[in-house]
Amino acid sequence: MTGSTTVIAQCRASLGEAPRRFSWFDKFRYLRIPRSDWVEREDPLAEILKAQDVLLAEGRLVWGAIVQANTDLFVRGWHDLPAAVIYSPDTAVFDDSPDLLLDIARKLYRLKGTRQQDPELAAFSRMLASEMDREMRLEVPRRLTGSAAVYCTDIIVARRHLPGRALSESIFPLLIAPEHTSMTMMLPSRFWPTST
């Protein structure tokens, strides 16, 4: 991705330094992800709804890449839906090279439903094939990442946070706050550069 460091830097500047404060109107009309009917209380994704205020106020920005997503997300719509993404807290490696994350995501996706002797790879194969198993911050085997720390997690893709209410990019900024929560959320597109 050309100018990736500039893009993520512009997102960080637009979002501002933590701790951040947002108006009640901004939080509830745009920033917060509303609860969808399909997110049941025992679903691990429900934890994202509880953690989103912390992520917005304290989170730091990293690049994320789609591993797999509900196919309805790729067309304009109104329903928020889940996706599996990967990210790394190692900004020194990935700020300027988010395409490396996309390469890792593709390697993971190719494992989907395959028979694997290695227990770590087999776990990813099963998780991706199931599409209903939720994983929050599962470390990707280092042999797939070039030794960088990379994590796979499920997120809720909020339509209100997407330009045109559809997922058109495979790489986008994510908010993480591992000191406070293992949950992750997409940075709302209001904070993206207009050319992204």
Buried (B, 14 or more C-beta within 10 A) or exposed (E): BEEBBEBBBBBBEEBEEEEEEBEEEBBEEEBBBEBBEEBEEEBBBBBBBEBBEBBBBBBBBBBBBBBBBBEEBEEEBEEBBBBBBBBBBEBEBBBBBBBBBBBBBEBBBEBBEEEEEEEBBBBBBBBBEEEEEBBBBBEBBEEBBEEBEBBBBBBBBBBBBBEEBBBEBBBBBBBBBEEEBBBBBBBBBEBBBEEB
